[in-house]
């Protein structure tokens, strides 16, 4: 099937012509943030290539046009003002703009959004750096203590946990997470591991698994772990900004975030959270202040960051907050449902995240059971159907991660492609 025929088939699957879709959008109130008409206004604020359908927003997010334009302006400003902006310009000219002042203002926006204190947050260059700082810096582990993580953890975070065997002389335990896992089953899995290893000090929890999209019951696992005297370090690279949840209610003390995925900031910006009363449990960097201080900035040593990217976090927050996380969450779930509904009872295809609404949002993986090679399947989706996804060899699956720029028609194209490939393998 050539691309023209494929797109015609996709339009038929959607049950709407472009004209009727436009009429339906116009008929809805622009202020209805869950309507297709409203979401078309959001899609229109992204410049996305038409060479393929991008369903790999999980790698990093595309900036909306307001954010991209702001980033360009901030870059021009940094290029013009250079070290004056970060150095002594303000001390000589009190009215001058100053990076540290604006950095604290932006951290204040993030703190308000999370419901925490400004001095509990620090910018990093991504969730990976945040998590590496937290895991390697956690200093309550004695030789022989156990640390636990599941095989659903991101590669870099898992590697950092394994390094604790060398760095802290810890007993490192990796759990096998069923796919898909059930809500209580995931809690029981970690609890049994703690019972089997009574000297457990630390657990790594990936709130939303980057490879399958499974959302773990963070609040419940954290409370359970605490009852056994174990701490939890949390990877929220994929959950925060995609899923509507109360951060404070999770009861967590150590968290790494990504701001260039679902928040939509430029590449190279992450965030680290340490609860103030737990600050001394994370080591300072060797070059940053004396031991025993509780300044979170002394637990990060990134060198010079992309200042324009950090400045653009304000613009990214304004954009997503203008939509509202409750509507973003609903949109991602609707995009997911649009394609997964066709395969729930299809024995040819496995959906790798549970249908339990507590345990999924937008990012979801699948596998075609008769297909032997996820990398080859990913190439086929891109070359034959112009759909960009992320192969997940660990599960012989394909990750589907729509963005705020994704349309229902994009999901219909994916549905048609999966059906055609599955049928061809029968």
C-alpha positions in Angstrom: 0.0 0.0 0.0 1.5 3.4 -1.0 1.3 6.4 1.3 -1.6 8.0 -0.6 -3.8 4.8 -0.3 -2.8 4.5 3.3 -3.8 8.0 4.2 -7.2 7.4 2.4 -7.7 4.3 4.5 -6.8 6.2 7.6 -9.4 8.8 6.9 -12.0 6.2 6.3 -11.1 4.6 9.6 -11.5 7.8 11.4 -15.1 8.1 10.1 -14.7 11.7 9.4 -13.7 13.7 6.3 -11.5 16.7 6.8 -14.4 18.9 5.9 -16.7 17.3 8.4 -14.0 17.4 11.1 -13.5 21.1 10.5 -17.3 21.7 10.8 -17.4 19.7 14.0 -14.6 21.7 15.4 -16.2 25.0 14.5 -19.4 23.9 16.1 -17.8 23.5 19.5 -17.1 26.2 22.0 -13.4 27.3 21.8 -13.4 27.5 25.5 -14.3 23.8 25.9 -10.8 22.5 26.7 -11.7 18.9 26.2 -13.1 19.5 22.7 -11.5 18.7 19.4 -12.0 22.3 18.4 -10.0 23.5 21.3 -7.2 21.0 20.8 -6.9 22.0 17.2 -6.0 25.5 18.4 -3.2 23.9 20.6 -2.0 21.7 17.7 -1.8 24.9 15.6 0.7 26.3 18.0 3.3 23.7 17.1 5.5 23.5 14.0 5.9 19.8 13.4 7.3 18.3 10.3 4.9 16.8 7.8 7.4 14.2 6.7 6.2 11.7 9.3 3.8 11.4 12.3 5.9 11.9 15.4 4.7 9.5 18.1 7.9 9.6 20.1 7.4 12.7 22.3 8.7 10.6 25.2 12.3 11.2 23.9 11.9 14.9 24.4 9.0 17.3 23.9 8.6 19.8 21.0 8.5 23.4 22.1 5.3 25.2 21.2 5.8 28.2 19.0 5.4 30.7 21.9 8.1 28.9 23.8 10.4 28.5 20.8 10.1 32.2 20.0 10.8 33.1 23.6 13.8 30.7 23.6 15.2 32.5 20.5 14.7 35.9 22.2 16.4 34.7 25.4 19.3 33.2 23.4 19.8 36.6 21.6 19.8 38.4 25.0 22.3 36.0 26.5 24.5 36.3 23.4 24.4 40.1 23.7 24.8 40.5 27.4 27.1 37.5 28.1 28.6 37.4 31.6 27.1 40.8 32.5 23.8 39.0 33.1 25.4 36.4 35.5 28.2 38.5 36.9 28.5 41.9 38.5 26.2 43.8 36.2 23.5 44.1 38.8 25.9 45.1 41.6 27.0 48.0 39.4 23.6 48.8 37.9 20.8 47.8 40.3 18.2 48.0 37.6 20.0 45.4 35.4 18.6 42.0 34.7 20.3 39.2 36.6 20.2 35.5 36.0 20.2 34.5 39.6 17.2 36.7 40.3 15.3 35.3 37.4 16.4 31.8 38.2 14.9 32.1 41.7 11.7 33.6 40.2 11.3 30.6 37.9 12.0 28.2 40.7 9.3 30.0 42.6 6.8 29.2 39.8 7.9 25.5 39.9 7.6 25.4 43.7 4.1 26.9 43.6 3.1 24.4 41.0 4.4 21.5 43.0 3.4 22.9 46.4 6.9 22.9 47.9 9.5 25.5 49.0 11.8 27.3 46.6 14.9 26.2 48.5 13.9 22.5 48.0 14.4 22.8 44.2 17.5 23.1 42.0 17.9 23.1 38.2 19.8 20.3 36.5 20.4 19.4 32.9 17.8 16.6 32.9 16.1 14.0 35.0 19.0 11.6 34.5 21.4 14.1 36.1 18.9 14.8 38.9 18.5 11.1 39.7 22.3 10.4 39.5 22.9 13.2 42.1 20.2 11.8 44.4 21.1 8.1 44.1 24.9 8.6 44.4 24.5 11.3 47.0 22.2 9.3 49.3 24.4 8.8 52.3 22.4 6.6 54.7 23.6 3.3 53.2 26.0 1.2 55.3 28.0 -1.7 53.8 25.6 -4.7 53.5 22.4 -2.6 53.4 20.1 -3.4 50.5 18.9 -1.1 47.7 16.0 -2.2 45.4 14.9 -1.2 42.0 12.6 -2.8 39.3 13.7 -3.7 35.8 11.2 -1.1 34.5 13.6 1.6 35.7 15.3 3.8 33.1 18.7 2.4 32.1 20.8 5.2 33.6 19.0 5.2 36.9 19.3 1.4 37.1 23.0 1.7 36.4 23.4 4.2 39.2 21.6 1.9 41.6 23.9 -1.0 40.6 26.9 1.3 41.1 26.0 1.5 44.8 27.4 -2.0 45.2 30.8 -0.5 44.4 30.4 3.0 45.8 28.5 2.2 49.1 29.1 -1.6 49.4 25.4 -2.2 49.1 23.5 -5.3 48.3 21.7 -4.5 45.0 18.4 -6.2 44.2 16.6 -6.0 40.8 13.0 -7.0 40.7 11.2 -8.3 37.6 8.1 -6.3 36.9 5.3 -8.2 35.1 3.9 -6.6 32.0 1.4 -5.4 32.5 1.5 -5.3 36.3 -1.6 -4.8 38.5 -2.0 -2.1 41.1 -1.8 -4.1 44.3 0.6 -6.6 42.6 3.2 -3.8 42.2 2.9 -2.8 45.9 3.2 -6.5 47.0 6.3 -6.9 44.8 8.2 -4.2 46.5 7.0 -5.2 50.0 8.0 -8.8 49.5 11.4 -7.7 48.4 11.8 -5.7 51.6 10.7 -8.7 53.7 13.2 -10.8 51.9 15.9 -8.2 52.5 15.3 -6.7 56.0 18.2 -4.4 55.7 16.6 -2.5 52.9 17.5 1.2 53.1 16.6 2.6 49.6 14.1 1.9 46.8 14.1 3.5 43.4 10.6 4.0 42.1 9.9 5.0 38.5 6.6 6.8 38.7 5.8 6.2 35.0 7.9 3.6 33.2 9.6 5.1 30.2 9.4 1.9 28.2 5.7 0.9 28.8 4.0 3.9 30.4 2.9 1.9 33.5 2.2 4.3 36.4 3.1 2.7 39.8 1.1 3.5 42.9 3.7 5.9 44.3 1.9 7.1 47.4 1.1 3.6 48.5 4.6 2.2 47.8 6.3 5.1 49.5 4.1 4.7 52.6 4.7 1.0 52.7 8.5 1.4 52.3 8.5 4.0 55.1 6.8 1.6 57.5 9.8 -0.7 57.1 12.3 2.2 57.5 13.2 2.4 53.9 13.5 5.6 51.8 12.3 6.1 48.3 13.9 8.1 45.5 11.5 8.8 42.6 12.0 9.3 38.9 9.2 11.6 37.7 10.7 12.2 34.2 7.5 11.1 32.4 4.7 11.5 34.9 5.0 15.2 35.9 3.4 17.3 33.2 1.6 14.4 31.6 -0.5 13.1 34.6 -2.8 15.0 36.9 -1.8 14.2 40.4 -1.1 16.0 43.7 2.7 16.0 44.2 2.7 16.8 48.0 0.1 14.0 48.6 2.6 11.4 47.3 4.7 11.9 50.5 8.0 11.7 48.7 11.3 13.2 49.8 13.7 12.9 46.8 12.6 13.4 43.2 14.1 13.9 39.8 12.1 15.7 37.1 12.5 16.5 33.4 11.4 19.8 32.0 12.1 19.2 28.3 9.7 16.3 28.0 6.1 17.0 29.1 6.6 20.5 30.3 7.9 21.5 26.9 11.0 23.6 27.8 14.0 23.6 25.5 16.4 20.6 25.7 18.8 20.5 28.6 16.7 21.4 31.6 15.8 19.2 34.5 14.8 19.7 38.2 15.8 18.1 41.5 13.7 18.1 44.6 14.9 17.3 48.1 12.6 17.9 51.1 14.2 20.4 53.3 14.4 18.3 56.5 16.0 15.5 54.4 18.7 17.7 52.8 21.6 16.4 54.9 20.8 12.8 53.7 22.1 13.8 50.3 25.8 14.6 50.1 27.1 17.9 48.9 29.3 17.9 45.8 33.0 18.0 46.8 33.5 21.5 45.4 30.2 23.0 46.7 30.3 24.2 50.3 31.3 22.5 53.5 29.7 19.2 54.7 26.7 19.7 57.0 25.1 22.6 55.1 21.5 22.3 53.9 21.7 24.4 50.7 20.3 22.3 47.8 22.5 24.2 45.3 25.5 22.7 47.0 24.3 19.3 45.9 24.5 20.2 42.2 27.6 20.9 40.1 26.7 21.3 36.5 29.0 24.1 35.4 27.5 26.7 33.1 24.0 25.6 31.9 22.1 26.8 28.9 20.8 29.9 30.5 18.3 30.7 27.7 16.8 27.2 28.2 16.4 27.8 31.9 14.8 31.2 31.2 12.4 29.6 28.8 11.0 27.3 31.6 8.9 30.3 32.6 7.4 30.4 29.1 6.8 26.7 29.0 5.0 26.7 32.3 2.8 29.6 31.1 1.9 27.6 28.0 1.0 24.3 29.8 -0.7 26.1 32.7 -2.8 28.0 30.2 -4.2 24.6 29.1 -4.4 23.0 32.6 -3.0 19.7 33.7 -6.4 18.2 34.2 -7.1 18.8 30.5 -3.7 17.7 29.4 -4.2 14.4 31.3 -7.6 13.9 29.7 -6.2 14.6 26.3 -3.4 12.1 26.6 -5.8 9.5 27.8 -8.2 10.2 24.9 -5.3 9.9 22.4 -4.3 6.6 24.0 -7.8 5.2 24.0 -8.3 6.1 20.4 -5.8 3.4 19.2 -5.6 1.0 22.1 -9.4 0.3 22.1 -8.9 -1.6 18.8 -6.5 -4.1 20.3 -7.8 -4.8 23.8 -9.4 -8.0 22.6 -7.1 -8.7 19.7 -4.9 -11.7 20.4 -2.4 -10.6 17.8 -1.5 -7.5 19.8 -0.5 -7.0 23.4 -0.9 -3.6 25.1 1.9 -3.4 27.7 0.2 -1.0 30.2 -2.8 -2.0 32.3 -6.3 -0.7 31.5 -6.6 0.3 35.1 -7.0 4.1 34.7 -4.8 4.6 37.8 -1.9 3.0 35.9 -1.7 4.7 32.5 -2.0 8.0 30.8 -0.8 8.8 27.2 2.5 7.0 26.8 1.9 3.3 26.1 3.7 0.4 24.4 2.4 -2.5 22.3 3.8 -5.6 20.6 2.6 -7.6 17.7 3.0 -11.1 18.9 3.9 -12.6 15.5 6.6 -10.0 14.9 10.0 -11.1 16.0 12.0 -7.9 16.1 10.8 -4.6 17.5 13.7 -2.6 15.9 12.6 -3.9 12.5 9.0 -3.1 13.3 10.0 0.4 14.2 11.8 0.8 10.9 8.7 -0.6 9.1 6.4 1.9 10.8 8.6 4.7 9.8 9.5 3.7 6.2 6.2 2.2 5.1 3.8 4.3 7.1 5.7 7.4 8.0 5.1 7.0 11.8 8.0 7.7 14.2 7.9 5.6 17.4 10.4 4.1 19.8 11.3 0.4 19.6 11.6 -1.3 23.0 13.7 -4.5 22.5 13.4 -5.5 26.2 9.7 -6.2 25.6 9.9 -6.7 21.8 7.6 -3.8 21.8 7.0 -0.3 20.3 6.5 2.7 22.5 3.8 5.2 21.4 4.2 8.6 23.0 1.9 11.3 21.5 2.5 15.0 22.2 0.3 18.0 22.7 0.6 18.4 18.9 -0.8 15.0 18.2 -4.2 14.6 16.6 -6.9 11.9 16.6 -6.1 11.3 12.9 -2.5 10.5 13.9 -3.7 7.8 16.3 -6.0 6.5 13.5 -3.0 6.2 11.2 -1.2 4.2 13.9 -4.2 1.9 14.3 -4.4 1.2 10.6 -0.7 0.5 10.4 -0.8 -2.0 13.3 -3.8 -3.8 11.9 -2.3 -4.0 8.4 1.1 -5.3 9.7 -0.6 -7.8 12.1 -2.8 -9.1 9.3 0.2 -9.5 7.0 1.8 -11.8 9.5 -1.1 -14.2 9.8 
